[in-house]
């Protein structure tokens, strides 16, 4: 992690020397000297960080390398502090024009001289400290980044848990029997060509155990004429690996080696392996593969002799599996965590042992389930924690004590040593930029589901992602996230319709390890408000649950760069002003969901602020001082009460993300969303770095200013009536646009988009609300469109017949007052559609779905359609349908359930619901409940809820 801090310091020093601060004489020379020292030290940091990791995980020693790494990291942080504080002080110096301006310039010059002298003193101290660190580092003989390791395993964290996993007893194995049978089937059946089965999953899931049980299956021992098991690990020498494979083939079958391999080079080893395998059906397991291009090192040695040979690869990295596809058929099996009943079975076996029949005493059941939840279905964690509990007295107080301390015990208790090591390996294997990204999960509460877009913007604000135009910084950050997912370190909880990660989190035990690392590294600290003094040197703080009035006094002049609030019901009156005054170097202020109703004028003094989120707060007014935040990149006012932006917003030239609108449900017979949007006084045309802007009121002047924002990828506007041509000109000008929302004030107000001849070619999401007689022809040509939302009145012809041919449409939301009596979906329509919403069609009496229509549909929402009294005809053809929802149609669906065909045509649909809104709250009935009610009770519900 010192590598990350040093790299960040170097990236900060670069602009300092080039443009941002014109340092005079000696100071510039000293800064250049520091930069050179850091670059010199950086080349040894990979080895130093790796050795510090071994020191930490293996224990013993005097922690000398870890101390050295910490001191270097502290100096790197100190460099960042000096630069940020100097920049802040310069930004605060007075400006002006005329005579006042001259006096101010003289005052600025004198104050700058004083500041520079202060900087010079600090830099001399840092230079001296770095020289001392470098001198002491020489005694450790760190290997340069360009030097090969003499052993080939210098960076590997030693461990023996894989051996234990291979020989685990059957009674300790739960939940893999069916998977093992599937793997055995893949081994013995199928194509004659050599093929690969990749078992992918996070550390501790049981990949080695599964592969071992498969490898040792008696049937496979006789099915293959030659077999080998090879544990690969993080680093290896290619020739040594080839020797090991050949040796293992001979060892498993008890054959004497036909040749001596010790002095063979790569070509000879490959030839020897091919000769050995040329007429054999073979099976080989490569366990614990980390290197992405590993397959390239072995594929030529494992010839494809058309003897149905099989290769199993176990890995945490999805990219390892993908790489194998370059020259061989690959079946990827993503190993999942244990199901709750399987996890409970394994836990009881380990915690209570065979003597008790694996049953849990009633007084410990609730606590046991809480402890098991921490393990998150991870077999290694369940076995380790269960084994530890088996040594404890079966007393509630003792088990509660262990539960409360489980996170801290991961790094110290012998029973949890392997679990800690396996989970930590993934972190230590990361490059420095991804280590920072992973540590960021420690700033969120345990089990917190994080919006991926939010996380990406935070990483950019923190400087973890370098500025990039093509691809954009956001796209680079998304690649970082995908790599963490592919490495099985981050779990995707929810994906959007196109398959992109939308919500993510980390395993609870991984969160414990991350928390420990963030505190140890000074990266961040999770606080509950009772003791803020400990965070005086940390870079980021998260305040949870409560914070005492005046608590921030203890960390006055803190170096904190980021502040988060979670699960807080009430903030002290002084919090906002105190945090702004104390955290003057702040980069990130994330107040999402916090009980905040105002933003103080003093926020304009946070000159270093890159990220400000007020999402889901009660803030109404943005102070004019916002215009001072020249470094601001994200300003999130989604679901706030802000309805007007100050003209000073035009000063924020680095702004990339500006969201300001509020959606809310409307009550009554229909479930609809209405957006409250914001007015802008002007000046948006200067925000040329904007990537996302939504939703603003736009007159002709604002539309013309928006023409300058050529980088926009997402735009939401509410144009004034009669601005159709200006709006079309704007859309045609935004060639990078991916998402477009155009909402008129009401569905009765005319929306004119007919004059747009050339829509943005990358447009993927389109949402239109207003009055439109006919859909413009250009919509039917949007080949990349995946989501379409039409909430329109006035249509004189049915658009579905043409829209059904959009080749990549995945989600379609259609609402309006067109007088359809029938929706008829013909065979072949909407070939890729997964979600369909048909909302607010008061005249519809029938829905007909032909066989072959919408073959991939997963979710279907209908209503309110008060005249639709019969089951959608052909609903049984939608074999992939998982969710069927009727909105505000309690009575109609009740009578559908009385149809004799109801059960037959809906039995394949897991969830059938009726939902409605009352006083802003959504209620629902499942089909089972609704069908059991009496007609009188249904009528009573409808009257009470105002439903037709």
N, C-alpha and C positions, 0 to 999 in steps of 0.2 A: 504493500500500500504506500510505502515511501516513494515508490516509482511514480505513482499517480500524483502525489503532492509535488515532487520535483518537476515532473513534466508540466504541471499546471503553473508552477513558479516560472519556468523557462518561457512558457507561452505568454505570461504576464510581462516578463522582462523584455521580450522582443519589441512590442509596440512602444514600450517605455523608451527604448534606445532610438527607435526610428522616428516617431512622430509625436507621441502624446505629451511628453514633457521635455522641454529643451534644457537639459541639464548642463550647467556650466562646468568647464574644465575638468577638475579632478574627480567630481562626483560621477560624471559620465564614464570616466576611466575605471572607477571602482565598480560601477554597475556592470560594465563589460567583464571585469575580472570575476565578479560573482557568477555571471552567466557562464563563463568558461569553466569555473570550478564545478558548477552544477552539471554541465555537460560531461565533464570528466568523470564525476561520480556516478552519473546516470548509467554509464556503460556497465557498472558493476552491480547495479541495484537488483536486476533480475535474480542473480545468484544470491545476493544478500537477503532479499525477501524470501526466497525459497529456503535458505538455511534457517532463517528466523522462524519459518513455518514448522520446519522439522523440530527445532528447539522447543517450540510451543507444544506440539502434539506429542512428542516423545518424552518431554519433561527432562529433568536433570540439568546438569551444567549450571553456569552462573548467569544464563540468559544474556551473555555478552553481546552476541550478534543482534538480538532483539533490542537491546539498549542502544546500540550504535544506530540501528535503523530508525528508532524513535527519535533520537537526537537530530538526525538528518531531516526527518519529517518535520520536526518542530521548527527547524531553521527555514525550511521551505515555506511553512505557514507564516513565519515571521516576515519573510520577504514579501509575501502577498499582502500582509497587514500594512507594512510600511508604504507600499505603492498605493493601496486603496485609501489609506489615511491621508497621504499627500494629495491624491487626486480629489478627495472629498474636501480638503481644506482649500485647495485652489478653486474648486467649484463654488465655494461659499464666499469668495472674495467679491467685493462690490463692483458693479458695472455702472455705466451712466453715459450721458452725452453732454456736450457743451462744456462749460466751466466745471460743472459738477463731475462730468466724465473725466476731465483732465486730472482733477484732484483724486478721483477714484483710481485712475491709472497709476498715479504716483504712489498712492497708498498700497495698491496691489503689488507694485514693484518691490516696495520695502518689505511687505509681508512675505512675498515670495522668496526674497533673499533669506529671511529668517527660517522659512520652511525648509529651504534647500540646505541650510546649515544643519538643521535637525535631521534631515534625510542623510546627509553626509556622515553624521555621527553614527546613526543607526547602521548604515551600510558598512562602515569600518568595523563595527562590532560583529556584524554578520559575516564579513569576510574573514575575520580572525577566527570565529567559531567554525566556519567551514574548513579552514586550513587545518585546524586541530582535528576535526572529524575525519578529514582525508588522511591525515598522518596516522591516526589510530586505525583507520580502515585498512591500511597497507599491511598491518600485522595479521589480518584475517585471510589474506591472499585470496580475495574474491576473484571469481572467474569473470572476465569481460564477456559482454553479450556476444562478441564475435568469436570467442574462444570455444572450441569444442570441449566437452566434458571428457576428462580422462577415463572416467568409469562408465560414461554413457548413462548414468542413473543419478547424477548429482542433484537433479531437481525433483526426484521422486520421493514422496513421503512414504517411508517404509511401513509395511503392515503385513499381517498374516491372516486377516479375517477371511480372505478368499478361500484359503485352505479349509477353514472351518465350515464355510458355506458349502463347499463341495462334498464334505462328508457328513452333513447334517442328517440326523436320524429322521425316519419317516414320521414318527409321532410329533415332531416339531414342525412338520410341513403342513400348511393349511392353504386351501384355495388354489392350488396349482394343478390338481389332478386333470381337470378338463383341458387346461392349456397344454399340459404335458402330452396328453393324448393327441391333441391337434398337431403339436410339433412332430410327434412320432409319425403321424399320418403324412405330414409333409416330407418326412425323411424317406418313407418307403413307397409312396405313390407319386404319380405325376410324371413329368417329362423325363426324357432320358438325358437331356443336357445337364451339365453341372449347374446347380442353383444354390442360392444363398438364402438363409433365413436369419434375419436380423432381429434380435430381442432387445428392445430399446426401453429405457426407463431410468428414473432417478436412482441414486445410490441407496441401497438398503431395501429395494423392492423385491429382491430374491432372484435376480437374473442368473447369477452363478448357480444357485440352488436348482433352479428350473433346468438350466442347461446340463448340470451334473446328473440330475435324475433322468434326463433324456439320454445322455451319453451312456449311462450305465444300464439302460434298459436291456434286458436279456435278449429280446427279439432283435434289437439293432446290432447287438454284438455279433450275431450270426448273419444278419442281413448284409452287412458291409464286410468286405474282405480285408480292409485296412482302416484303422482309426487312429486319431491323435487328438490329444487335449493340450492346448498351448495357452498359458496365461501371458498376455502381452504387456499390459501396464502402460504407463504414461510415456516412457522413453525406452527405446531399444536400439540396438545396432542391427542393421538389416541382415548382415551376414550371420550374426549370432542367432537371429530369429529363424532364418532358413535352416541353420544347423539343428536348432531345437525341434523344428517341425519334423525333419528327417529322423532325428533321434527318437522322437515320440512315436512315430509310425512303427519303428522297430521295437520300442519298449512295450507298447500295448499288446503287440502280437507275439512278444517274446522271440522275435527274430534277431539273429546276430547282424550287426551292421555290415553291409556288403563292402563298404569303402570307408576309409579314414577321412573324416571331414575337417579336421583341425586346421589344416593349412589351405583349404579350398577358398577360392574367391567366389564372388557372386555368380558369375556365369557357370562355373563348375557345380556350385550348389544347386542352382536351378535345374541344370541338366540331370544331376543325380536324383533330384526329387521327381522329375518327369519320367525318368527311366524306372524309378520304383513304382510309380502310379500308373504307368501306361496301359496296363491290362487289368487294373483293379477298380472295383466300385469302392470308393473311399468316403469316409466321414471325418471331418475335422472341426473341432470347436476352438474358436479364438475368443478367449474370455477377457473381459475388461479392456476393450480397445478404446483408446482416447484420440489417437492421431487421425485426423479427417481423411487423409489420403493413404491410410494403411493398406487398403485393398491394392493400390498400385505396387506395393512392395512384395505381394505374394501371388497375385493373380497368374503370372506367367509360370510360376513353379507348380501351381495346382492346375494341371492341364485338364481341358474338357475332353475326355475320351469317350463321351456318350455312353457312360456306364451308370448313369443316374447317381452320380456322386453328389454329396450334400455338404454344405459348409454352414455352421452356425456361428454368428458373431454376436457377442453381448457387448452393449455399449450404452453410455449415457447420452451420446451425441447422435441425434437424428441425421446429421450430415455424414456421419460414417456410413450409415445405411444407404443414403442417397448416392454416395460416391461409388459404392459397389455396383450400382445400376449401370455404370458406364460400360461394363463388359459381361454382365451376367444377370439372369433373371433373379429378382430379389422379392421375397415376401417379408414385409415388415410387421412384426407383432409388438405393439406398444403395451408393455406390461402396466397394469393398473394397480392401484392400492386395493387392499382387501375390502370386501363388502363388510358391513357392520356385523353381521352374524359370524362371519369367518374370523374377523378381528377379535371378537369377544371370545370365541372358542380358543384361539391361540393364546390370548391374554390369560384366560383362566387356567389353561394347561401350565403356563410358565409361572404364574403368580401363586397358584394354590397346589400345583403338583398332582401327580396321579393318585396319591394317597387319599385326597379329598374328592376324587372323581372329577376334578376340574370344575367344581361348583364354587360359586362365590357366596360368602356369608351375607345375609340380607343387610346387616348394618354397614357393610362395605360396598354394597352394590352401586349406590349413587356416586360415591367418591371414585370407585373403580372406573365407572363410565366417564367421569371427568378426566381421569388420568389417561384412559384409552383414547379419548378425543384428542389429547395432545399428540398422541402418536400418529394420528392422521392416517390410519390404515397401513402404515409402513411396517412390514414384517420385522425388519432388523430392530426398529425402535420398540416394537411390542415385545419381542423376545428379550431385549436388553432391559427394558423397564420392568417387565414381568419378572425377570430373573432377580433384579434388585429388590423388588417387593417381596419375593419369596424368602429373603433373608431378614425381613422385618417382622416384628410382632404384629398380629392382626388386630391392631387397635386403631380406631378412627383417628385419634389425635396424631399418632405417628405417621399414618398414611397422608393425612392432611399436610403435615409438615413437609413431607417429601414432595407432595404435589406443588406446594408453594415454592420449593427450592429446585425444582426439576431443571429449569434452565441453567442455573449456575452450576449444578452438579454435572452437567454434560461434559464440562472440561476437566473434572477432577475425579469423579467416582470411577473406580476400576471396572465396574459392571457396565458402565456407559462409554468406556474408552473406544471400543470399536465403532459404536454408533456415532460418536463425535467425530472420529477420524474419517469415516466413510462420507458423512455429510459435509465435513470441512474440505475434503479433497476437491470437490467441485469448485469451491471458492478459490482455493489456492492455484488451481489450474487456469484461472481466467487471466487474460491480458489486463493491464492496469486500468484501461478505460472501462472495461466491463466490471471490474471489482467495485469501482465507485457506483456504477449503475445498480449492482446487486445490493450494495450496502444501503442504498436509498430506501429499500423496502423496510429497513429497520426504523424508519421515521414514522411509519404507519402502525396502527395497533395490530396486535395478533389477530390473524384470520380476516383482516380487512381486505375487502375486494376493491382493487384499485382500478379506476378508469385509465385505460392505456393511453388515451390521448392526453390526459392530465399528466401522467407520468413522463411522457415524452417531452412535453413542454417544460416540465420541471428540470429534466436532465439538460435541456438546451440552456435554460436560464442559469444553471449551475456551472456551465462551461464544460460539461462532460462530452459534449458533441461539438466538434469544430464547425464554424460557419461554412456553409456550402450552398452554392447556387444550384448546381446540377450534379448529383441529386440534391434535393433540398435538405437542410438540416433535419427537418422532420422525418424525411425518408431514411436518412442515415440512422437517426435515433430508433426508428421502427426496426431497422435491420439489427441494431444492438439488442432490442427486446426479443426479436425472433431468435437471435443466437442464444440468449439466456433460456428461452423456451426449448430450443433444440438441444441444449446441454442438460435438459431436465432439471434445471435449477428453479425455474419459474413455471407455475401452473396456469394454464388458461382456463378461466372459469366460464367464459362466455365469448363466442365469436359472432361477428356481424354476418349479415346475409351472404357476403362475398368470401367469408372464411377468415377475415382478418381478426386478430385478437382484439377484443373489446374490453374485457375485464380480466384482470390477472391477480395472482397472489402467490405467496410462498408457503411452503409447508410449515406448520407451527414450530417444529423442532429446528428447521432451518432458520426460522425467524429468531429463535432463541440464540442460535449461533451468531447470526447477523447482529443482534442487539449487543452481544458480548464484544464483537469486533468493533462496532461503531463507537462504543464507550472507550475501549482500549486505544483506538486510533485517534480519538478526539474528533471523529467524523460527525457524531451526533449523540444526543442523549434523550431518552424518554423520561419525562418528568410528570409527577402527579401534583405538583404545586407546593409540596411541603418543603423542598430543599432545592432552591435554585442556585445556591452558591457553588455547587459542584460543576456547573456548566460555564464557569467564567472563561475556560480555555477551549470549550468545544465549539465547533463550527455551526452546528445546527441543533435546534431544540424542538421537541414536540411536547406540548402541554396537554395532559389528559385529565379529564373528569373535573378538576377544580384548580383554582389558583387563588392564593390569599391576596387580599388588598395590601399593596405595598411590597409584595414579594420581589418585584423587579429591582428594588433598590439595591439588593445584594449583588446584582450583576451589572452595576453601572459601568459604562465604557467597555462593555463586553465586545468580543471579537465575533459574536454570533452573526452568521450570514443568512440563516433561514429560520423561520418561525412557523410552526403548524399548531393548530388547535383541533382537538378531537373530543367528542362526547362531553362537552361542557354546557351546562344548563344556564349558568349565569357568570358574567365576567364582572370584576370590580370596575367601578366607574373610571378608575385611573389607568386601566390596562392599556387602552389604545394610545393615549398620550405618553405613558411611561415607556411602552415598548418602542415607540418611534424615537423617543429621546435617548434611550439606552442602547438600542441596536442600530447605531448610525451607519454601520457598514452593511446593513441588510441587503441581500440580493433577492430573497424570496419571502413574501408575506402571504401565506395561504390561510385565508379565513373561511374557507368553504364550510357551510353548515354551522358556523359559529353564531352565538347570540349577539350579533353586532348590528346596530341600527344607524351608525354614522361613521364617516371617515374624516378624521380631523385634518384641518388645514396643514398641520405639521408634516403630513405624509410627503409633502413636496420637498422636505429636507433630506429624504432618503435618495440621494443622488445616485447611489449604486444599485437601486432597485431594478431588477429585470423581470420580476413576476409578481403580479398582484391579483389575487382571486377573492372576489366578494360573493361568489356563487352561493345561492340559497341563503342569503342574509336579508335583513330588512333595510339595508342602506338605500336612501332615496336620492341623495345629492352627492355628486362628485365635485370636490373643491377645485377651484381654479388653479391651485398650486400643483395640480396633477401635471401641468405643463412643464414643470421643472424636472420631471423624471425622464431625462433624455436617454437613459439606457433601457427604459421599459420595453419589453418584448411581448409580454402577455398581459392583457387586461380583461379579466373575465367577470362580467356582471350579469351572467345568466341567472334567471329567476331571482332578480333583485327588484326593488321598486324604482330604479333609475329610469326616468322617462325623457331626460334631456342631457346631452353631453356638452360640456363647456367648450368654447371655441379654442381654448388653449390646448385641446387634444391634438391640434395640428402640429405642435412642437415635437411630438413623440415619433421622430423619424425612424427609430429602430423597431417600432411596433409591428409585430407579425400576426397577432391574434387579438381580435376585438369582438367580443360577444356581449350583446346587451338586449335581451328580450325575456319575456316571461310567458310560459304556457300554463294554462289552467283548464281543468275540466269544467264544462257547463252542465248544470243539473237539468232535469226534465226528462222528456221522453227520448231524447237523443244523447248519445255520448260523443261529444266533439271536443276538439282542442281549439282554444282561441289564444292568439299571441298578442301581448302588449309590447309594443316596440318603442324605440327611442328616436327623438328628434336630434338633428345635428345642425349647429348654426353655420357650419361651413369649415373649410380648411382641410377636408379629408384628402384632397388631391396631393397633399405633401407627404402622405403616409405610404410611400412607394414600396415599402418592404412588406406591406400587409399580405398575408396568405389567406386569412379567414376574416370575414366581416359579416355580421348578421345580428339582428335584423334592424334596419334603420328606415325611417321615413325619408323619401327621396323625391324632392321636386326637380324641375328641369336643371336647376343650378347644381344640385348635389349629383345628379346623374352625369353631368358633364365633368365634374371633378373626379368621379369614380372612373372615368375613362383613363385617367393617369395611372391607375393601380393595376399595372399589367401582370403583376405576380399573383394576383388573386386566384385561389383554388376553390374557395367556398364563398358564396355571396348570397345574402338574404336581404331583399328590399321590399318596402311597401311604397310603390310609386303613386303619385297623384294622378287622378283621372286625366286623360288627354295627353299623357307623356309616352304613348306607345312607341313612336318613332325614336325618341331619345333612348328609351329603354332597349329597343332592338339594336340600336347602334352600339350601346354599351356592351351588350352581351356578345355581339360579333367581335368586339375589340379585345375581349378577355380570352385569349387563346389557350390559357392554362386552366381554365375553369373546369372543375370536376363536379361541383355541387351548386345548384341554383335553386333558390326559393324566391318566388314572386307572389306576394300576398296583397290583394286589394283590401281596403278597409272592411268591405263586406262582400258577400257572394253576389250581390246585386250590382256592384260597381264594375263597369266594363274593363276587361283586361284584353289589351290589343297587342298581340305578338306576331301578327300576320306578315309584317314587313321584314322580319328577320330571314335572310336568305341563306346565311352560312353560320350555323350554330357551332360552338366550340367542339372540336372533334373528340376531346377526351371526356366530355360530359358523361357522368355515371349516375348522378342523382338529380331528379327534377321534380319540384313540387310547385303546383300552381293553384291559386285560389282566386276566384272572381267570377265575372259573367263573361261567357265566351260562346258565341253561336256555333263556331266550328273550330276544331283543333287545327292549328297551323300544320301544313304539310311537312315541315322540317322535323317535327317530333317523330314521325314514322321512319325517319332515316338515321336515328340515333343508335348506331350499331353497338356502342359501348354502354348503353344505358342498362343499369342493373336495378334501380329503384325509381318508381314513378308514382307520384301522388297527385291526383286530380280531384279538387273539391270545387266543382264548377256548377253554375246554374246557366240556363239559357241555351244549352246544347240542342240543336235541332236535328241532329243525326247521331246514331250510335257509333262511338269510336272503337268499341272493343273489337269489332271485326277486323279492323286494321291494326290495332295495337297488339293483337295476339301474335303477330309475325315478328315482333321485335326479338332478335335472335338470342340476346343475353339477359333478358328481363327476368329478375329473380323475385322481385316484390312489387306488387301493384295495389295501390290504395285508391279506390274510386268512390267518390261521394258526390251527391248532387240532387237536383230536383227534376231531372229528366224523367218523363212519364213512362218509364219501362214498365210493362206488365210481365215481361218474361226475360230472364237471362238464360241464353242457350249457348253452352260451350261445346263446340264441335270437335270431333276427333282431330288430333294433331295441333290443336290450339295451345299456345303458351307452353312450348316444349321444355323450358327450363324453370318455369315459375315455381317458387317454393312457398310464398306467402301471398294470399289474396284477401283483401278487405273490400267488401261491398257494403257501403254505409249510407243510411238515410235515404232509402228509395221507397217512398210511401205508396207507390202504385204497384209494386212487384207482387205477383200472385204465384209465380212458379219459377223454379230454378231447375234447368235440365243440364246434366253433365253426361256427354257421350263417352263411351269407352275409348280410351286413347287421348282424351283431353286432359291437360294439366297432369301428366304422368308422375311428376316429381313433387307435387304439392304437399307441404308439411302442415301448414296452418291455414285455416279458412275462417274468416269472420264475416258474419252477415247481420245486418240490421242497423237501426230499427226498420223492419218491413212489416207493418201492422196487418197487411192483407195476405202475407205468406203463411198459410195455415197447413201446408202439406210438406212432408219431408222432401228435401232436394232430391229430385229423381236422378238416379245414377251415382249417388254419393258412395255407393259400394265399390265403384270403379277406382276410387282414389285410394289405392292400396298403401301409399306412403303417408297418408294423413294421420297426424299425431294429435292435432288440436282443432276442435270445431267449436266456435263461440258464436252465440246469438246475442246481440245487444238489445236490451230493453224489449225482449220478446217472451216474457214469462208465460203469458196465456197461450201464445201461438205454439211454443215448444211443448207446453204441457199437453196440448191436444195431439201434437205429433207423436209424443211418447205413447199415446193410446192406440196408435195405428198398429195393426198386427205385424207389420213389416219392420217396425222401429228397431227392435233388437237385432234382427237379421242384418239390416243394412248399416248399423252403427257399431256392431260388435268389434270391428277391427280398429276402431278409433279409441285410443287410450283415454282421452279427456274430451268430454262434451259438456260445455258450460253455458249458462245463461247469466249475463251480467247486466247491472244497471247502476245508475248513480243517484245518490240522494245526499243533498247538502255537501256536495263535493267529495263524498266518500263512495268508493266502488264496492258493490256487493255482488255476490255470485251464488248460484245454485248449480250443483252437479246434476246430471241427468237422473242419477239414481234417487236423489232426494226429491227432485221435482215430480217424478213419476209416481212417487208414493203419496203425494198430497191429494186432498179432496178438491173437487171443482170449486166448492164454496170458499175454501181457504185461498185458492189461487186468485179468485175474483177479489177477495179481501186484500191480498198483497198488491194487486194491480191498482185498486182504488187508493190504497195508502201511499203507494209510490208514484202515483200519477202516470201509470203506464196504460197504453191502449190495448 
